């Protein structure tokens, strides 16, 4: 067998047994099974053509060749640990900043806690936040302006990973004292002929919030375009039209002049995190934390 077949695991296994003087304790230290450790040491000895340990039922000791190898292996372990620390420093230097985009008014329930946990676990990483209005529902993902983003699908960008975080209902925003305010809930049939405030431009995101997929051959009458929640709610409050929005808008952005009613014949909208896999090395950690926080604070419904 060739010396070239040896790997770092052989050195680590040898060092663990040499230090513990026990295959049982060394296996526990390495997090492997005892048979696997014995096989690794056996292969190491077979390649070298010498015995490294003498074994009895109660004791493990080094042979002369084992003691000679231990001196060299210990120095190698120190160099390896130093090398691994340098790799971590390089990785942290490359990923020293995490750019997180978010759609205005989105993820309010989870963002503060998710960012707090991330910064607590990775204090050397600087978090930069970028807010995007309704002109940019992709929140910088399309042009690579951010590493990841809290979005409301669909965003019309095909080459990004989208992980759902939580769901919430869609609601109708009405000016106060509107005739429909007497109803506890509303349907599309009740609002389809009313003037509507909508996001600027076109595309799948605007169509989603106009419930185009549910209205089939009908379209809502858009009279005003609004790029921000503030301008949307102001337009509704001044009786320019009504709007369809998320339930969190009613929870966190309620103001005088507007009221909200659940829109019962539409599906829940989704808050998600979008990212590209080949990006900043800290993206996966933030995605994991965002999912963790969402599961605690806003769990997805059980679909049975």
C-alpha positions as CSV (number, residue, x, y, z in Angstrom):
1,X,0.0,0.0,0.0
2,X,1.2,3.5,-0.9
3,X,2.1,6.2,1.6
4,X,0.0,8.5,-0.6
5,X,-3.1,6.6,0.5
6,X,-2.7,8.1,4.0
7,X,-5.0,11.1,5.0
8,X,-5.2,13.6,7.8
9,X,-7.7,11.3,9.6
10,X,-5.0,8.7,10.0
11,X,-2.8,11.2,11.8
12,X,-5.7,12.5,13.9
13,X,-6.7,9.0,14.9
14,X,-3.1,8.1,15.8
15,X,-2.7,11.2,18.0
16,X,-6.1,10.6,19.7
17,X,-5.1,7.0,20.7
18,X,-1.6,8.0,21.7
19,X,-2.9,10.7,24.0
20,X,-5.9,8.8,25.4
21,X,-4.1,5.4,25.6
22,X,-7.5,3.9,25.0
23,X,-9.3,3.1,21.8
24,X,-12.7,3.6,23.5
25,X,-11.8,7.1,24.8
26,X,-10.1,8.1,21.6
27,X,-13.2,7.0,19.6
28,X,-15.4,9.1,21.8
29,X,-13.1,12.1,21.5
30,X,-13.1,11.8,17.7
31,X,-16.9,11.1,17.4
32,X,-16.4,7.8,15.6
33,X,-17.1,4.2,16.4
34,X,-14.4,2.1,18.0
35,X,-14.4,-0.4,15.1
36,X,-13.9,2.5,12.6
37,X,-11.1,3.8,14.7
38,X,-9.4,0.4,14.9
39,X,-9.7,0.0,11.1
40,X,-8.1,3.4,10.5
41,X,-5.2,2.6,12.8
42,X,-4.9,-0.8,11.2
43,X,-4.6,0.7,7.8
44,X,-2.1,3.2,9.0
45,X,0.1,0.5,10.5
46,X,-0.3,-1.6,7.3
47,X,0.9,1.2,5.1
48,X,3.9,1.9,7.4
49,X,4.7,-1.8,7.9
50,X,5.2,-1.4,11.6
51,X,3.1,-1.6,14.8
52,X,2.4,1.7,16.4
53,X,0.7,0.4,19.5
54,X,0.9,-2.6,21.8
55,X,-2.6,-3.6,23.0
56,X,-3.9,-5.7,25.9
57,X,-7.4,-6.0,27.2
58,X,-6.7,-3.2,29.7
59,X,-3.9,-1.1,28.3
60,X,-2.7,0.6,25.1
61,X,0.9,1.7,24.8
62,X,3.2,3.1,22.1
63,X,5.9,1.1,20.5
64,X,9.3,2.6,19.8
65,X,8.2,3.4,16.3
66,X,5.0,4.9,17.7
67,X,6.9,7.2,20.1
68,X,9.1,8.3,17.2
69,X,6.0,9.1,15.1
70,X,4.3,10.9,18.0
71,X,6.9,13.6,18.2
72,X,6.6,14.4,14.5
73,X,2.8,14.1,14.5
74,X,2.3,16.5,17.4
75,X,4.3,19.1,15.5
76,X,2.2,18.4,12.4
77,X,-1.0,18.8,14.5
78,X,0.1,22.2,15.7
79,X,0.8,23.3,12.2
80,X,-2.5,22.0,10.9
81,X,-4.5,23.8,13.7
82,X,-2.6,27.0,12.8
83,X,-3.5,26.4,9.1
84,X,-7.1,25.9,9.9
85,X,-7.3,29.1,12.0
86,X,-5.8,30.9,9.0
87,X,-8.4,29.5,6.7
88,X,-11.1,30.7,9.1
89,X,-9.6,34.2,9.2
90,X,-9.6,34.3,5.4
91,X,-13.2,33.1,5.3
92,X,-14.3,35.7,7.8
93,X,-12.4,38.4,6.0
94,X,-14.1,37.6,2.7
95,X,-17.5,37.4,4.4
96,X,-17.0,40.3,6.8
97,X,-20.2,42.0,5.6
98,X,-23.6,40.5,5.0
99,X,-26.0,42.6,2.9
100,X,-29.6,41.9,3.7
101,X,-32.4,43.4,1.6
102,X,-36.0,43.6,2.6
103,X,-39.3,44.8,1.1
104,X,-40.7,47.7,2.9
105,X,-43.1,46.5,5.7
106,X,-42.1,42.8,5.2
107,X,-40.8,40.5,7.9
108,X,-41.4,43.0,10.7
109,X,-42.2,40.2,13.1
110,X,-38.9,38.4,12.7
111,X,-36.2,40.7,11.4
112,X,-35.1,42.3,14.7
113,X,-34.7,39.0,16.4
114,X,-33.1,37.2,13.4
115,X,-30.5,40.0,13.1
116,X,-29.9,40.1,16.8
117,X,-29.2,36.3,16.9
118,X,-27.0,36.5,13.8
119,X,-24.9,39.3,15.2
120,X,-24.6,37.5,18.5
121,X,-23.3,34.4,16.9
122,X,-21.1,36.1,14.3
123,X,-19.9,39.4,16.0
124,X,-17.2,40.0,13.5
125,X,-19.6,40.2,10.6
126,X,-21.1,43.6,9.8
127,X,-24.8,43.5,8.8
128,X,-25.9,46.0,6.2
129,X,-29.7,46.5,5.7
130,X,-31.2,47.8,2.5
131,X,-34.9,48.7,2.2
132,X,-36.7,48.4,-1.1
133,X,-40.0,49.8,-2.1
134,X,-42.7,48.3,-4.3
135,X,-40.8,49.3,-7.5
136,X,-38.2,46.6,-6.5
137,X,-40.0,43.5,-5.1
138,X,-36.9,41.5,-5.9
139,X,-35.2,43.6,-3.2
140,X,-31.8,43.7,-5.0
141,X,-31.6,40.0,-5.6
142,X,-31.8,40.4,-9.4
143,X,-28.8,42.7,-9.7
144,X,-26.8,41.1,-6.9
145,X,-27.0,44.2,-4.8
146,X,-27.7,42.1,-1.7
147,X,-26.6,38.7,-0.4
148,X,-30.1,37.7,0.6
149,X,-33.4,39.4,1.0
150,X,-36.7,39.1,2.9
151,X,-39.3,39.1,0.1
152,X,-43.0,38.4,-0.7
153,X,-43.1,35.9,-3.6
154,X,-43.6,35.9,-6.5
155,X,-40.7,38.2,-7.3
156,X,-40.1,37.4,-11.0
157,X,-36.5,36.3,-10.5
158,X,-35.8,32.7,-11.6
159,X,-32.2,32.1,-10.6
160,X,-32.5,32.5,-6.8
161,X,-33.4,30.1,-4.0
162,X,-36.6,30.9,-2.2
163,X,-37.3,29.5,1.2
164,X,-40.7,30.2,2.8
165,X,-40.5,31.6,6.3
166,X,-44.2,32.2,7.3
167,X,-47.6,33.0,5.9
168,X,-50.2,35.6,6.6
169,X,-53.6,36.5,5.3
170,X,-54.4,39.2,2.7
171,X,-56.6,42.1,3.7
172,X,-58.4,45.0,2.1
173,X,-57.5,48.5,3.2
174,X,-60.5,50.8,3.1
175,X,-61.0,54.5,4.0
176,X,-62.8,54.7,7.3
177,X,-66.6,55.1,7.0
178,X,-66.5,53.3,3.7
179,X,-69.8,51.5,3.0
180,X,-68.0,48.1,3.0
181,X,-66.7,48.7,6.5
182,X,-69.9,47.3,8.0
183,X,-68.7,43.8,6.9
184,X,-66.4,41.8,9.1
185,X,-64.8,40.1,6.0
186,X,-64.8,40.9,2.3
187,X,-64.5,39.0,-1.0
188,X,-63.1,39.8,-4.4
189,X,-66.6,40.1,-5.8
190,X,-67.3,42.9,-3.3
191,X,-64.3,45.0,-4.3
192,X,-63.7,44.2,-8.0
193,X,-65.5,47.3,-9.2
194,X,-63.9,49.7,-6.8
195,X,-61.0,52.1,-7.6
196,X,-57.8,50.5,-6.4
197,X,-54.3,51.7,-5.3
198,X,-51.6,49.4,-6.6
199,X,-47.8,49.1,-6.9
200,X,-46.1,50.9,-9.8
201,X,-45.3,49.3,-13.2
202,X,-46.2,45.7,-14.0
203,X,-45.1,42.2,-13.6
204,X,-46.0,39.1,-11.6
205,X,-45.6,40.8,-8.2
206,X,-48.1,43.6,-9.0
207,X,-50.5,41.1,-10.7
208,X,-50.4,38.9,-7.5
209,X,-51.5,41.8,-5.3
210,X,-54.2,42.7,-7.8
211,X,-55.4,39.0,-7.5
212,X,-55.2,38.7,-11.3
213,X,-54.9,34.9,-11.1
214,X,-58.2,34.8,-9.2
215,X,-60.2,37.3,-11.2
216,X,-59.6,35.4,-14.5
217,X,-60.8,37.6,-17.3
218,X,-61.5,40.6,-15.1
219,X,-59.1,43.2,-13.8
220,X,-59.2,45.7,-11.0
221,X,-59.5,49.4,-11.7
222,X,-56.2,50.8,-10.8
223,X,-56.5,54.6,-10.3
224,X,-53.4,55.4,-8.2
225,X,-49.9,53.8,-8.1
226,X,-48.0,53.9,-4.8
227,X,-44.4,52.7,-4.2
228,X,-44.4,52.8,-0.4
229,X,-46.7,51.7,2.4
230,X,-47.0,55.3,3.5
231,X,-48.1,56.6,0.1
232,X,-50.5,53.6,-0.3
233,X,-52.1,54.2,3.0
234,X,-52.3,57.9,2.4
235,X,-54.0,57.4,-0.9
236,X,-56.6,55.1,0.7
237,X,-57.1,57.5,3.7
238,X,-57.8,60.4,1.2
239,X,-60.3,58.2,-0.6
240,X,-58.5,57.8,-3.8
241,X,-59.2,54.0,-3.7
242,X,-58.9,50.8,-1.7
243,X,-55.9,48.5,-1.7
244,X,-55.1,44.8,-1.1
245,X,-52.2,44.3,1.4
246,X,-50.9,41.9,4.0
247,X,-52.3,41.3,7.4
248,X,-49.1,42.6,9.0
249,X,-49.8,46.0,7.5
250,X,-53.0,46.1,9.6
251,X,-51.0,45.0,12.6
252,X,-48.0,47.3,12.4
253,X,-49.0,50.2,10.1
254,X,-52.6,51.0,11.2
255,X,-53.3,54.8,11.3
256,X,-56.3,57.2,11.4
257,X,-58.3,57.3,8.3
258,X,-58.0,53.6,7.2
259,X,-59.5,50.3,8.3
260,X,-58.7,46.7,7.3
261,X,-60.9,43.7,6.6
262,X,-59.8,40.2,5.8
263,X,-60.1,39.1,2.1
264,X,-61.4,35.6,2.6
265,X,-61.4,34.2,-0.9
266,X,-57.7,34.6,-1.5
267,X,-54.8,32.4,-0.4
268,X,-52.4,33.4,2.3
269,X,-49.4,35.5,1.1
270,X,-45.9,34.2,2.0
271,X,-42.9,35.9,3.5
272,X,-39.7,34.2,2.3
273,X,-35.9,34.6,2.2
274,X,-34.3,34.7,-1.2
275,X,-30.6,34.1,-2.0
276,X,-28.1,32.6,-4.4
277,X,-26.2,29.6,-3.2
278,X,-22.9,30.7,-4.7
279,X,-22.4,33.8,-2.6
280,X,-21.3,35.2,0.7
281,X,-20.3,32.3,3.1
282,X,-22.5,33.7,5.9
283,X,-25.8,33.5,3.9
284,X,-26.5,30.0,4.9
285,X,-26.1,30.9,8.6
286,X,-28.5,33.8,8.3
287,X,-31.0,31.7,6.3
288,X,-30.9,29.1,9.1
289,X,-31.4,31.7,11.8
290,X,-34.3,33.4,9.9
291,X,-36.0,30.0,9.6
292,X,-35.3,29.3,13.3
293,X,-36.9,32.6,14.4
294,X,-39.8,32.2,12.0
295,X,-40.6,28.7,13.3
296,X,-40.7,30.1,16.8
297,X,-42.6,33.4,16.2
298,X,-44.7,32.7,13.1
299,X,-44.8,29.0,12.4
300,X,-46.1,27.8,9.0
301,X,-49.5,26.1,9.2
302,X,-49.7,22.3,9.4
303,X,-50.9,21.2,6.0
304,X,-51.5,17.6,7.2
